[in-house]
Amino acid sequence: MNWRQGILIGLAGVSALVASGVVYISQRVDAYIVEQGAAGAYLAARQATLSKDAAAAGDYWSMALLARPQDGQLLRQALQAQILAGQMDASLDTATRILADKPTNRQARLLLAIDAFKNKDYDAAQTHLDTMEKGPFAEMLNPNIRLWISVAQNDEAARARAIEQLGRGSVFAAVPLAQSAHVLELNGETDKAQRYYSDAIRAGGARYIFFTLSYGGFLQRQGELAQAQKLYAFWASQNLDNAYIQDAQNRLEVDKPPALNANPQSGLASAFSAIAEAMASEQRMDLALGFYRMAQHLEPDNDRTNFAVATLLGARERYVRAAEQFAAIPSKAVSYADAQIQRAQMLFQAGASEAAIAVLSAQSRANPENRDIFISLGDLYRSEHRFAEAETAYDKAIEMGAGSAQDPNPRDWFLYFARGMMRERLGTWDLAELDLQTARKLSGDEPNVLNYLGYSWINQGIYLDEGLKIIREAVKKEPKNGAFVDSLGWAHYRLGNYKQALILLERASQIESADPVVTDHLGDALWRVGRKVEARYQWRKALAFEPTPEDRVKIEEKLLVGLGPPEKKKPKAHMPRGGTAI
């Protein structure tokens, strides 16, 4: 893998977006579908389902049903796709039709129960729950819904029964325990609520954001500020930065506790969001998205739920739809800035790099104190090889860091690494080296940094022994990293150790078999040991792997005249290796 591929790790999938045909239904009714009718729609629906394009799948299943409206299998497949796509009106119609064939269908009854609850028809919701086919699925969900029906109807006896029933569950136990604690606090039973929250902690609740925010709010309302801070700090230590946790910590600092949510509809929505989060933590992504969609149906304007839906759409490589979902999060939302950053990332992965940069550029002007925006903007510029602009963005992010220039924050090692890469590309090596050495110190010899710095020294003909030493360290830490092995081989090549270089470069080529830089290096080593036919073969392969225009010219020249006599020092010919992902 060359450096250019390295900085774009995780951004693959653009072609998949095009291949999967992410367009609206009006555009999908093409000649093929018209000609093939129901069969064409069915095949298109299957393909869209396999590619995880739920919106397309929902539309195609609906089209297939036009020809076979009573087909039970089609109805169930359509319902699943419609729910995942958030096509709730269509899914409610499909659910009603399913019940004509199978009155106890769990998914159909669940959806209709939720809709009845939303419309405050609690008797109908109860009927759907009573009629639902029994099983673990129903045992997990029914008590959550009945709990909030009891709150809506102010039915103390039903509330007690629901809490007792929820206490029996073992699947995602932290969810029902936290829900019960919430309702107990609503009822003024704070001591009992505390016991339920404590049980939820023992059930692993502290790893979930829904629980952390719920319990943290409870603690703050009870005046237990130190305990709330410990809870938030624990979550933050185990996870990436999160706007909602930061907001909770900010509230704590000014002693402004969040209001206790007494709205039954919002409460049930939070239950489904919590179940979805638990599902996602176990990589059950389709189920997670389905539960989030049900939460959206109950509470369409919940920013945290909408952010989670957008995140899952991005994970399914539905980049355009994810960007649209992130864009819909309002500016007043706690997660607005994060949503804009993610929106830009989704646009980038969809191939709209200029639009992505425009989004973050606008945000950098609107929110000049938000450091994450400048970091993300720098990453996007870097990926587009706009090195000067990337350096400027990283400058701003580093200036805004928690540490000083003399004592930088260790968490900022990657920023110094990224700026160092940009400065190297801009030809300001003295400044680049300072950044790379800082990144090395802050990161504790992170292998990407070691590799990059060592390769830079070797390629410039300076600090050869030290360069070789730290590249060896990088390879020792990640022996299967093809870029690192290539760097070590190239270091031996520059030192004139051609036989050793060849052994390492052949190994690198096996790991990164389609990398133009690795293949080019292998060709050079083969030439130096006298295997010139094989060398030219590798150079021709390198040309087929789309090298940079600069490298293409050099390779084509080598194909014509070969390599000249070895030089003790050579000018820098290639970008240092081992860049990391955005």
C-alpha positions in Angstrom: 0.0 0.0 0.0 1.5 3.3 -0.9 1.2 6.5 1.1 -1.6 7.8 -1.1 -3.7 4.7 -0.4 -2.7 4.8 3.2 -4.2 8.3 4.0 -7.4 7.2 2.4 -7.9 3.9 4.3 -11.5 3.6 5.2 -12.7 5.8 2.3 -13.1 3.0 -0.1 -16.7 2.4 -1.2 -17.3 5.3 -3.6 -17.6 2.9 -6.5 -19.9 0.8 -4.5 -22.2 3.8 -4.2 -22.4 4.1 -7.9 -22.7 0.4 -8.5 -25.6 0.0 -6.1 -27.6 2.6 -8.0 -28.4 5.0 -5.2 -31.1 7.0 -6.9 -34.7 7.9 -6.2 -37.6 5.6 -7.2 -38.6 7.9 -10.1 -35.2 7.2 -11.6 -35.3 3.5 -10.8 -38.3 2.7 -13.0 -36.1 2.1 -16.0 -36.5 0.1 -19.1 -35.4 -3.1 -17.5 -38.0 -2.9 -14.8 -40.7 -2.0 -17.3 -39.8 -4.9 -19.5 -39.4 -7.5 -16.7 -42.3 -6.4 -14.6 -42.7 -8.1 -11.2 -39.7 -10.4 -11.9 -37.5 -7.5 -12.6 -38.6 -5.6 -9.5 -38.1 -8.8 -7.4 -34.5 -9.2 -8.7 -33.8 -5.6 -8.2 -35.2 -5.7 -4.6 -32.9 -8.7 -3.8 -29.9 -6.9 -5.2 -30.7 -3.8 -3.2 -31.2 -5.8 -0.1 -27.8 -7.5 -0.5 -26.1 -4.2 -1.1 -27.8 -2.8 2.1 -29.6 0.0 0.2 -32.8 -0.2 2.2 -34.5 2.7 0.5 -34.1 1.1 -2.9 -35.1 -2.3 -1.5 -38.2 -0.9 0.1 -39.2 0.7 -3.2 -38.5 -2.4 -5.3 -40.3 -4.7 -2.9 -43.3 -2.4 -3.1 -43.2 -2.5 -6.9 -43.0 -6.3 -6.8 -46.1 -6.4 -4.5 -48.1 -4.6 -7.2 -48.1 -7.8 -9.2 -48.4 -10.1 -6.2 -50.2 -8.2 -3.5 -51.1 -11.2 -1.3 -47.7 -12.9 -1.4 -46.8 -13.4 2.3 -43.1 -13.7 1.7 -43.0 -10.6 -0.4 -45.0 -8.7 2.2 -42.6 -9.7 5.0 -39.5 -8.8 3.0 -41.1 -5.5 2.0 -41.9 -4.7 5.6 -38.3 -5.3 6.7 -36.9 -3.1 4.0 -39.4 -0.3 4.5 -38.7 -0.2 8.2 -34.9 0.0 7.6 -35.5 2.7 5.1 -37.7 4.7 7.4 -40.7 4.4 5.0 -43.1 4.3 7.9 -46.4 5.0 6.0 -45.6 2.2 3.5 -44.5 -0.1 6.3 -47.8 0.4 8.3 -49.8 -0.4 5.2 -47.7 -3.5 4.6 -48.0 -4.6 8.3 -51.8 -4.4 8.1 -51.8 -6.5 5.0 -49.5 -9.1 6.7 -52.0 -9.5 9.5 -54.7 -10.6 7.0 -52.5 -13.7 6.3 -50.8 -14.1 9.7 -52.5 -12.3 12.6 -49.8 -13.0 15.1 -46.8 -11.8 13.1 -44.4 -10.2 15.6 -42.9 -7.5 13.5 -46.3 -6.3 12.1 -47.9 -6.3 15.5 -45.0 -4.5 17.1 -45.0 -1.8 14.4 -48.8 -1.3 14.7 -48.6 -1.2 18.5 -46.0 1.6 18.3 -48.1 3.5 15.9 -51.2 3.1 18.0 -49.2 4.3 21.0 -48.0 7.3 19.1 -51.7 8.1 18.3 -52.6 7.7 22.0 -54.8 4.7 21.2 -53.5 2.7 24.1 -56.2 0.1 24.0 -55.3 -0.8 20.4 -51.6 -0.9 21.4 -52.4 -3.4 24.2 -54.5 -5.5 21.8 -51.5 -5.7 19.3 -49.2 -6.7 22.1 -51.6 -9.3 23.4 -52.0 -10.8 19.9 -48.3 -10.9 19.1 -46.7 -14.3 18.7 -44.9 -15.2 22.0 -41.2 -15.6 22.1 -38.0 -13.9 23.3 -38.6 -11.0 21.0 -41.9 -10.3 22.5 -40.8 -11.0 26.0 -38.1 -8.3 25.6 -40.2 -5.6 24.0 -43.7 -6.0 25.4 -43.0 -4.9 29.0 -41.2 -1.8 27.7 -44.2 -0.7 25.8 -46.6 -1.7 28.6 -44.5 0.3 31.0 -45.0 3.5 29.1 -48.7 2.8 28.4 -49.0 2.6 32.2 -47.3 6.0 32.6 -49.6 7.5 29.9 -52.7 6.2 31.6 -51.4 6.8 35.1 -52.1 3.2 36.0 -50.2 2.3 39.1 -51.0 -1.4 39.1 -50.0 -1.8 35.4 -46.8 0.2 36.1 -45.9 -2.2 38.9 -46.7 -5.3 36.8 -44.6 -3.9 33.9 -41.6 -3.2 36.2 -41.8 -6.6 37.7 -41.9 -8.2 34.3 -39.0 -6.1 33.1 -37.0 -7.3 36.0 -37.1 -10.8 34.7 -35.4 -10.1 31.4 -31.8 -11.1 30.9 -31.4 -9.8 27.3 -29.7 -6.4 27.3 -30.6 -6.2 31.0 -29.3 -2.7 31.4 -32.1 -1.4 29.1 -35.2 -2.5 31.1 -33.4 -1.7 34.4 -32.7 1.9 33.3 -36.2 2.3 31.9 -37.7 1.1 35.2 -35.5 3.4 37.2 -36.6 6.4 35.0 -40.3 5.6 35.7 -39.6 5.1 39.4 -38.0 8.5 39.6 -41.1 9.9 37.8 -43.1 8.4 40.5 -41.0 9.9 43.3 -39.4 6.6 44.3 -35.8 7.8 44.1 -34.3 5.2 46.5 -35.8 2.4 44.5 -34.7 4.1 41.2 -31.1 4.2 42.6 -31.2 0.5 43.3 -32.3 -0.2 39.7 -29.5 2.0 38.3 -27.0 0.2 40.5 -28.3 -3.1 39.1 -28.0 -1.8 35.6 -24.3 -0.9 36.3 -23.7 -4.5 37.3 -25.4 -5.5 34.0 -22.8 -3.5 32.0 -24.9 -0.3 31.6 -21.9 2.1 32.0 -20.7 1.1 28.5 -23.8 2.6 26.9 -24.3 6.3 26.3 -28.1 6.0 26.9 -27.4 4.7 30.4 -24.6 7.1 31.1 -26.8 10.1 30.3 -29.9 8.7 32.0 -28.1 7.8 35.2 -25.9 10.9 35.1 -29.0 13.1 34.9 -30.5 11.2 37.8 -27.4 11.7 40.0 -27.2 15.4 39.2 -30.9 15.9 40.1 -30.2 14.1 43.4 -27.2 16.4 44.1 -24.7 13.7 43.6 -22.4 15.8 41.5 -19.2 14.0 42.2 -20.7 10.6 41.3 -22.1 12.0 38.1 -18.7 13.4 37.2 -17.1 10.0 37.8 -19.7 8.4 35.6 -19.1 10.8 32.7 -15.4 10.6 33.1 -15.4 6.8 33.0 -17.4 6.8 29.8 -15.2 9.4 28.2 -12.1 7.4 29.1 -13.5 4.4 27.3 -14.8 6.0 24.1 -14.2 8.7 21.5 -15.3 12.3 22.3 -19.0 12.7 22.3 -21.0 15.9 22.1 -23.8 14.7 24.5 -21.3 13.6 27.2 -19.5 16.9 26.8 -22.8 18.7 27.2 -23.7 16.7 30.3 -20.3 17.6 31.8 -20.8 21.3 31.0 -24.2 21.1 32.7 -22.5 19.6 35.7 -20.0 22.4 35.9 -22.8 25.0 36.2 -25.1 22.7 38.2 -27.8 22.8 35.6 -29.4 19.3 35.8 -31.3 18.0 32.8 -35.1 17.9 33.2 -36.7 14.6 33.9 -38.5 13.5 30.8 -42.1 12.8 31.7 -43.5 12.4 28.1 -44.6 8.8 27.5 -44.0 9.0 23.8 -40.5 10.3 24.3 -39.9 7.7 27.0 -40.9 4.8 24.8 -38.7 6.2 22.0 -35.8 6.3 24.4 -36.4 2.6 25.2 -36.2 1.7 21.5 -33.1 3.8 21.0 -31.5 2.1 24.0 -32.3 -1.3 22.5 -30.8 -0.2 19.2 -27.6 1.0 20.9 -27.3 -2.4 22.6 -27.9 -4.2 19.3 -25.3 -2.0 17.6 -22.7 -2.8 20.3 -23.0 -6.5 19.3 -22.7 -5.7 15.6 -26.4 -6.6 14.9 -26.6 -3.6 12.6 -29.9 -4.4 10.8 -31.7 -4.9 14.0 -30.1 -1.7 15.4 -31.3 0.4 12.5 -34.8 -1.1 12.7 -35.2 -0.1 16.3 -33.8 3.3 15.7 -36.3 3.7 12.9 -39.1 2.8 15.3 -37.7 5.4 17.8 -37.7 7.9 15.0 -41.4 7.2 14.2 -42.3 7.9 17.9 -40.0 11.0 18.2 -39.0 12.3 14.8 -37.1 15.3 16.1 -34.8 13.5 18.5 -31.3 14.6 17.5 -29.4 11.8 19.2 -31.6 9.2 17.5 -31.3 10.9 14.1 -27.5 11.1 14.5 -27.3 7.4 15.3 -29.4 6.6 12.2 -27.2 8.7 10.0 -24.1 6.9 11.5 -25.6 3.5 10.7 -26.4 4.5 7.1 -22.8 5.6 6.7 -21.6 2.2 8.0 -23.9 0.6 5.4 -22.1 2.7 2.7 -25.3 4.7 2.1 -23.2 7.8 2.0 -25.6 10.2 0.2 -28.5 9.2 2.5 -26.3 9.5 5.5 -25.2 13.0 4.5 -28.8 14.0 4.0 -29.7 12.7 7.5 -26.7 14.6 9.1 -27.7 17.7 7.2 -31.2 17.6 8.7 -29.9 17.9 12.3 -30.7 21.5 13.3 -28.2 24.1 14.4 -29.6 24.2 17.9 -28.8 20.5 18.5 -25.9 19.6 20.8 -24.5 17.4 18.1 -24.8 20.0 15.3 -21.1 20.6 14.8 -20.4 16.8 14.9 -23.2 16.2 12.4 -21.7 18.7 10.0 -18.3 17.0 10.3 -19.8 13.7 9.6 -21.9 15.1 6.8 -18.7 16.3 5.2 -17.1 12.8 5.6 -20.1 11.2 4.0 -20.0 13.6 1.0 -16.3 12.9 0.6 -16.9 9.2 0.6 -19.6 9.7 -2.0 -17.1 11.4 -4.3 -18.2 15.0 -3.6 -14.9 16.2 -2.2 -15.5 19.9 -3.1 -18.9 19.9 -1.4 -17.4 18.2 1.7 -14.7 20.9 1.9 -17.3 23.7 1.4 -19.3 22.3 4.3 -16.3 22.3 6.7 -15.0 25.7 5.4 -18.4 27.3 6.2 -18.4 25.6 9.6 -14.8 26.9 10.4 -16.1 30.4 9.8 -19.3 29.9 11.8 -17.6 28.0 14.7 -14.0 29.3 14.8 -13.5 27.8 18.3 -14.4 24.3 17.3 -11.1 22.5 17.0 -12.6 19.3 15.6 -13.8 21.2 12.5 -10.2 22.3 11.7 -8.8 18.8 12.2 -11.4 17.4 9.9 -10.8 20.2 7.3 -7.1 19.5 7.4 -7.7 15.8 6.9 -9.9 16.5 3.8 -7.4 18.9 2.3 -4.7 16.3 3.0 -6.6 13.6 1.1 -7.0 16.0 -1.8 -3.2 16.7 -1.9 -3.9 20.4 -1.0 -1.0 20.4 1.3 -0.6 24.1 2.0 -4.3 24.4 3.0 -4.0 21.2 5.1 -1.0 22.7 6.9 -2.9 25.9 7.7 -5.9 23.9 9.1 -3.6 21.7 11.3 -1.8 24.9 12.5 -5.1 26.2 13.8 -6.0 22.9 15.4 -2.6 22.6 17.2 -2.8 26.2 18.4 -6.2 25.4 19.9 -4.9 22.3 21.7 -4.9 21.8 25.5 -1.1 21.7 25.7 1.5 24.4 24.9 4.1 24.5 22.2 6.7 23.6 24.8 4.6 20.9 26.4 2.1 19.6 23.8 -0.7 17.2 24.7 0.2 13.5 24.0 -3.2 13.0 22.4 -2.2 15.5 19.7 0.6 13.3 18.3 -1.4 12.6 15.1 -1.8 16.3 14.4 1.9 16.9 14.6 2.4 13.8 12.4 -0.1 15.0 9.8 1.4 18.5 9.7 4.8 17.0 9.4 3.7 15.0 6.4 2.3 18.2 4.8 5.5 20.2 5.5 7.6 17.4 4.0 5.5 17.5 0.9 5.8 21.3 0.8 9.6 21.1 1.0 10.1 22.6 4.4 12.0 19.7 5.8 13.4 21.4 8.9 9.9 22.2 10.1 8.6 18.8 9.0 11.4 17.0 11.0 10.5 18.9 14.1 6.9 17.9 13.8 7.7 14.3 13.1 10.1 14.1 16.1 7.4 15.7 18.3 4.9 13.1 17.0 7.4 10.3 17.8 7.9 11.5 21.3 4.2 12.1 22.0 3.0 8.8 20.6 5.6 6.7 22.3 7.2 5.5 19.0 4.0 4.9 17.1 5.1 2.7 14.1 3.6 4.9 11.4 5.7 7.8 12.7 8.8 5.7 13.0 8.4 4.5 9.5 7.7 7.9 8.0 10.6 9.6 9.7 13.1 6.8 9.0 12.1 6.6 5.4 12.5 10.3 5.0 16.0 10.2 6.4 17.0 7.3 4.3 15.6 8.8 1.1 17.5 12.1 1.7 20.7 10.3 2.5 20.9 11.5 6.1 21.0 9.7 9.4 21.1 6.4 7.5 21.9 4.2 10.5 19.3 5.7 12.7 16.7 5.7 9.8 17.3 2.0 9.3 17.1 1.4 13.1 13.7 3.0 13.5 12.2 1.4 10.4 13.2 -1.9 11.8 11.3 -1.0 15.0 8.2 -0.2 12.9 8.4 -3.5 11.1 9.0 -5.4 14.4 5.7 -3.8 15.7 3.8 -4.5 12.6 5.5 -7.3 10.6 2.6 -7.7 8.2 2.5 -4.1 7.2 3.5 -4.1 3.5 4.4 -0.4 3.5 6.7 -0.8 6.5 8.5 -3.9 5.0 8.9 -1.9 1.7 10.5 1.0 3.7 12.9 -1.4 5.3 13.8 -2.9 1.9 14.2 0.5 0.4 16.5 1.5 3.2 18.8 -1.4 2.5 18.6 -0.5 -1.2 19.7 3.1 -0.5 22.5 1.7 1.7 23.7 -0.5 -1.2 22.6 -3.8 0.5 20.9 -5.0 -2.7 20.5 -8.7 -1.9 19.0 -7.9 1.5 16.8 -5.3 -0.1 15.5 -7.8 -2.7 14.5 -10.3 0.0 12.5 -7.6 1.8 11.0 -6.0 -1.3 9.8 -9.4 -2.6 8.1 -9.9 0.8 6.6 -6.4 0.6 5.3 -7.2 -2.9 3.6 -10.4 -1.7 1.8 -8.3 1.0 1.0 -5.3 -1.3 0.8 -7.0 -4.7 -0.9 -4.1 -6.5 1.0 -1.2 -5.1 2.9 0.8 -7.7 5.6 2.1 -5.4 6.4 -1.3 -3.9 6.4 -2.9 -7.4 8.7 -0.1 -8.7 11.1 -0.6 -5.8 11.2 -4.3 -6.4 12.1 -3.6 -10.0 15.0 -1.4 -9.0 16.4 -4.1 -6.6 16.1 -6.8 -9.3 18.1 -4.6 -11.7 20.9 -4.0 -9.1 21.3 -7.8 -8.7 21.5 -8.3 -12.4 18.0 -9.7 -13.1 17.2 -7.1 -15.7 14.4 -8.9 -17.6 12.5 -9.4 -14.3 13.2 -5.8 -13.4 11.5 -4.5 -16.5 8.6 -6.8 -15.9 8.1 -5.3 -12.5 8.3 -1.8 -13.9 5.7 -2.6 -16.5 3.5 -3.9 -13.7 4.0 -0.7 -11.7 2.7 1.3 -14.7 -0.4 -0.8 -14.7 -1.1 0.1 -11.0 -1.6 3.8 -11.7 1.5 5.5 -10.2 1.6 9.3 -9.8 2.3 11.2 -13.0 5.8 12.0 -11.6 6.6 8.4 -10.9 5.1 7.3 -14.2 7.7 9.5 -16.1 10.6 8.0 -14.0 9.4 4.4 -14.6 8.9 4.9 -18.3 12.5 6.2 -18.5 13.8 3.2 -16.6 12.0 0.9 -19.1 13.9 2.6 -21.9 17.4 2.9 -20.5 17.5 1.0 -17.2 19.3 2.3 -14.1 22.6 4.1 -14.2 25.4 3.3 -11.8 24.5 3.4 -8.1 25.0 6.8 -6.4 26.0 7.3 -2.8 23.3 9.9 -2.3 20.2 10.2 -4.4 17.6 13.0 -4.4 14.3 12.2 -2.8 12.3 10.2 -5.3 9.2 9.0 -3.5 6.9 10.2 -0.8 7.7 8.7 2.6 5.6 5.7 3.4 3.1 4.9 6.1 0.6 7.7 6.0 -2.5 7.0 8.1 -6.2 7.2 7.5 -8.4 10.3 7.9 
